[in-house]
Amino acid sequence: MVDTNTLNSATYPARFVGLDIGGSKTRGIVWSDGMLTSDVSVGSTNVQNVSQETAEENMAELFGLLEATGSTVVFVGAGGIDTDDDAAALSVLIAPFVPDATITVVHDTRLLLAAAGATEGVAVIAGTGSAAWGTNAAGESARAGGWGYLLGDEGSGYWLAREAVRHSLRRMDAGQPADDLTTELLNYCGLKAPGELIAHFHQGTTRRYWAAASPVIFAAAAKGHEQALALVDQAAEDLAGMAAKVAGQLNIAGPIVLGSGIGSNVPALQEAFSAQLAQRGISDVHILAQDPIFGIPLLVAQAQAAATA
């Protein structure tokens, strides 16, 4: 794993910027002469998660705080980068703040694998959203999931919270009283009755708000709540299924790297994920121990090497 606080300055641009743009926040880091010199987080700048106006405001705030003047390279990992047009649109948003820089935008799953120090394998994001991406020694790549919250994002923080809401409403429709999972969910939302969840879900709440409710499900599972345990198992199965699908397409057995918000921080999900992959004959599983943005130096070094080859 690369020491991302002190880099070999001969391998990297004199000053470059790394951005990790997720559904909930944007983090920016500047490396100058091999040293980490600026580290700032703001709200999301991804127009798939916030309005264009909000994305522009947050991006302006980010670069107003970052010491990015003189940067010649900006490397960006972002969710929802599915086409060249997606990447170009984000580059246009960034370009006014670093007019002399070369901007590269990739899907944020690529950051996870690099942050683990791997040049081949499969990265699995389990955060506000979910996705899997991988590459093999031949340079082939494959992806699964990452369809966004309206079409998928199974195993994500948002998905877990939405399923807990659905569980609570099903109990209400069946005339059953609120159980412990529903009660804690209502407490998180500041509501009194399950029926209030319907309007609350549809009006004035965001993906980030519901993803932040996922600890409610994990806490209930830790107490043995049957449905919460089932949701954690289902999340792990869906994430493992994406990983196995990508690994199969690339004909590799790993490493499989699980990361992002809940992927890096929830042992119950990590254990269930590893167990699911073990059932599929995959044992080379790693939990990312640092933020994905720290994979950017490796990706920048690879790009520099390719450009000079």
C-alpha positions in Angstrom: 0.0 0.0 0.0 1.3 3.4 -1.0 2.2 5.8 1.8 -0.1 8.6 0.7 1.2 11.2 3.1 4.7 11.2 1.7 5.2 10.3 -2.0 8.3 9.9 -4.1 8.1 13.3 -5.8 10.0 12.0 -8.9 7.1 9.7 -9.7 4.3 12.3 -9.4 3.4 15.7 -10.7 4.7 18.6 -8.6 1.2 19.4 -7.5 -2.0 17.3 -8.2 -5.5 17.1 -6.8 -7.5 13.9 -6.0 -11.3 14.1 -5.7 -13.6 11.4 -4.4 -17.2 12.4 -5.2 -19.8 10.2 -3.5 -23.6 10.4 -3.0 -23.2 12.1 0.4 -20.0 14.1 0.2 -17.0 15.2 -1.8 -13.5 14.9 -0.5 -10.5 16.7 -2.1 -6.8 16.2 -1.4 -3.8 18.1 -2.8 -0.3 16.6 -2.9 2.5 19.1 -3.4 6.1 17.9 -4.0 5.2 14.5 -2.7 3.5 15.8 0.5 -0.2 15.9 1.4 -0.8 19.6 1.8 -4.6 20.1 1.8 -7.5 17.9 2.7 -11.1 19.2 2.6 -14.6 17.7 2.5 -17.9 19.3 1.4 -21.3 18.2 0.3 -21.9 16.1 -2.8 -20.9 17.6 -6.1 -22.5 14.8 -8.1 -25.4 16.0 -10.2 -26.9 12.6 -10.1 -27.4 13.1 -6.3 -27.9 16.9 -6.0 -29.1 19.7 -8.2 -26.8 21.3 -10.7 -26.9 24.5 -8.6 -26.0 22.7 -5.4 -23.2 20.8 -7.2 -21.7 24.0 -8.5 -21.9 25.7 -5.1 -20.3 22.8 -3.3 -17.5 22.5 -5.9 -16.8 26.3 -5.5 -16.7 25.8 -1.8 -14.3 22.9 -2.1 -11.8 24.7 -4.4 -12.1 27.8 -2.3 -10.8 25.8 0.6 -8.3 23.5 -1.2 -4.8 24.8 -1.9 -5.0 23.7 -5.5 -3.4 26.7 -7.3 -0.7 25.4 -9.7 -2.0 21.9 -9.9 -1.4 20.2 -13.3 -3.4 17.1 -12.8 -6.8 16.4 -11.3 -7.8 12.8 -10.9 -11.5 12.2 -9.9 -13.4 9.1 -8.8 -17.2 9.6 -8.8 -20.3 7.4 -8.6 -22.5 7.1 -11.6 -19.7 7.6 -14.2 -21.1 5.2 -16.8 -20.3 6.9 -20.1 -17.8 9.3 -21.6 -20.5 12.0 -21.5 -20.9 11.5 -17.7 -17.1 12.0 -17.3 -17.1 15.0 -19.6 -19.9 16.7 -17.7 -18.1 16.4 -14.4 -14.9 17.7 -16.0 -16.7 20.8 -17.2 -17.8 21.4 -13.6 -14.2 21.2 -12.3 -12.3 22.9 -15.1 -12.9 26.5 -14.2 -11.2 26.0 -10.8 -8.0 24.4 -12.3 -7.8 25.8 -15.8 -4.3 24.5 -16.5 -4.8 21.0 -15.2 -5.4 17.7 -17.1 -8.7 16.3 -15.6 -9.3 12.5 -15.5 -12.7 11.2 -14.3 -13.3 7.5 -13.6 -16.0 5.5 -11.7 -15.2 5.5 -8.0 -14.9 1.8 -7.7 -11.5 2.1 -9.3 -10.3 4.1 -6.3 -11.0 1.3 -3.9 -8.8 -1.3 -5.7 -6.0 1.2 -6.0 -6.4 2.2 -2.3 -5.8 -1.4 -1.4 -2.5 -1.3 -3.4 -3.8 -3.7 -6.0 -3.5 -3.4 -9.8 -5.9 -6.2 -10.5 -8.9 -7.7 -8.7 -12.4 -6.6 -7.9 -13.5 -3.6 -5.8 -16.9 -3.5 -4.2 -18.5 -0.2 -3.0 -21.0 -0.5 -0.1 -21.8 3.1 0.9 -24.7 5.3 0.1 -24.9 3.3 -3.1 -23.3 0.0 -4.3 -21.3 -1.2 -7.3 -18.5 -3.6 -8.2 -15.7 -3.1 -10.7 -12.6 -5.2 -11.5 -9.7 -5.6 -13.8 -7.3 -8.4 -14.6 -3.7 -8.7 -15.7 -4.6 -8.4 -19.3 -6.1 -5.0 -18.7 -9.7 -6.2 -19.3 -12.3 -4.7 -17.0 -15.9 -5.5 -16.0 -18.6 -4.0 -13.8 -21.8 -5.0 -12.0 -24.4 -3.0 -10.2 -24.0 0.7 -9.8 -27.4 1.3 -11.4 -28.5 4.0 -8.9 -31.1 3.9 -6.2 -34.1 3.9 -8.5 -32.9 0.7 -10.3 -30.7 -1.1 -7.8 -28.0 -0.2 -5.3 -28.7 -3.5 -3.4 -26.7 -3.9 -0.3 -26.1 -0.1 0.1 -26.9 2.0 3.1 -29.9 3.5 1.3 -31.2 0.1 0.3 -31.0 -1.1 3.9 -33.0 1.8 5.2 -35.6 1.7 2.5 -36.1 -2.0 3.2 -36.5 -1.3 6.9 -39.2 1.3 6.0 -40.9 -1.3 3.8 -40.8 -3.8 6.7 -42.4 -1.3 9.0 -45.2 -0.5 6.5 -45.9 -4.2 5.9 -46.4 -4.7 9.6 -48.7 -1.7 9.7 -50.8 -3.1 6.8 -51.0 -6.4 8.6 -52.3 -4.8 11.7 -49.2 -5.7 13.7 -47.7 -3.4 16.3 -44.4 -1.6 15.7 -41.5 -4.0 16.5 -38.0 -2.9 17.8 -36.7 -2.2 14.3 -39.6 0.0 13.5 -39.5 1.8 16.8 -35.8 2.7 16.4 -36.4 3.8 12.8 -39.2 6.1 14.0 -36.9 7.5 16.6 -34.3 8.2 14.0 -36.9 10.0 11.9 -38.5 11.8 14.8 -41.9 10.3 14.0 -44.6 8.8 16.2 -46.3 6.2 14.0 -45.3 3.9 11.1 -47.9 5.5 8.8 -46.0 8.8 9.0 -43.0 7.1 7.2 -44.8 7.2 3.9 -44.9 11.0 3.5 -41.6 11.4 5.3 -39.9 9.1 2.8 -41.3 10.8 -0.2 -41.2 14.4 0.9 -38.0 16.4 1.8 -35.6 13.5 2.6 -32.6 12.5 0.6 -30.5 9.4 -0.2 -27.9 10.7 2.2 -30.6 10.9 5.0 -31.7 7.4 4.5 -28.3 5.9 4.0 -27.4 7.5 7.4 -30.2 5.5 8.9 -28.4 2.2 8.2 -26.9 2.0 11.7 -30.4 1.5 13.0 -30.6 -1.8 11.0 -27.1 -2.9 12.1 -27.9 -2.1 15.8 -31.2 -4.1 15.6 -29.3 -7.0 14.0 -26.7 -7.0 16.8 -29.6 -7.4 19.2 -30.9 -10.4 17.3 -33.8 -8.9 15.5 -34.8 -11.5 12.9 -35.7 -9.1 10.0 -32.7 -6.9 10.6 -30.4 -10.0 10.5 -32.1 -11.1 7.3 -31.5 -7.6 5.8 -27.8 -7.7 6.6 -27.5 -11.2 5.2 -29.3 -10.1 2.0 -27.1 -7.1 1.6 -24.0 -9.3 2.0 -25.4 -11.8 -0.5 -26.2 -9.1 -3.1 -22.7 -7.5 -2.7 -21.0 -10.8 -2.9 -23.0 -11.7 -6.0 -21.8 -8.6 -7.8 -18.2 -9.3 -6.8 -18.4 -12.9 -8.0 -20.1 -11.9 -11.2 -17.2 -9.5 -12.0 -14.6 -12.0 -11.0 -16.1 -14.6 -13.2 -16.2 -12.3 -16.2 -12.5 -11.6 -15.7 -11.6 -15.2 -14.8 -9.8 -14.2 -11.6 -10.2 -15.4 -8.0 -9.4 -12.1 -6.3 -8.4 -10.1 -4.5 -11.9 -8.9 -3.7 -11.8 -5.5 -1.9 -14.8 -4.3 0.1 -14.9 -0.6 1.0 -16.7 2.7 1.3 -18.9 3.8 4.2 -20.6 0.6 5.6 -18.2 -1.7 3.7 -15.2 -0.5 5.6 -16.9 0.1 9.0 -19.5 -2.6 9.8 -18.0 -5.9 10.9 -21.3 -7.8 10.7 -21.6 -6.9 7.0 -17.9 -7.7 6.4 -18.2 -11.1 8.0 -21.4 -12.0 6.1 -19.8 -10.7 2.8 -16.8 -12.9 3.3 -18.9 -15.9 4.2 -21.0 -15.4 1.1 -17.9 -15.3 -1.1 -16.5 -18.4 0.6 -19.6 -20.3 -0.4 -18.7 -19.3 -4.0 -15.2 -20.6 -3.6 -13.6 -17.1 -3.3 -11.4 -16.7 -0.2 -9.1 -13.8 -1.2 -11.1 -11.0 0.5 -9.8 -7.8 1.9 -11.6 -5.0 3.8 -10.3 -1.6 2.8 -8.7 0.1 5.8 -8.4 3.6 4.4 -10.6 6.0 2.4 -10.8 5.2 -1.3 -9.3 8.7 -2.2 -5.9 7.4 -1.1 -5.9 5.1 -4.2 -5.5 8.2 -6.4 -1.7 8.5 -6.2 -1.3 5.0 -7.5 -3.7 5.8 -10.4 -1.9 9.0 -11.1 1.5 7.2 -11.2 0.0 4.6 -13.6 -1.3 7.3 -15.9 2.1 9.1 -15.7 4.0 5.9 -16.6 1.6 5.2 -19.5 2.0 8.7 -20.9 5.8 8.4 -20.9 6.1 4.8 -22.2 
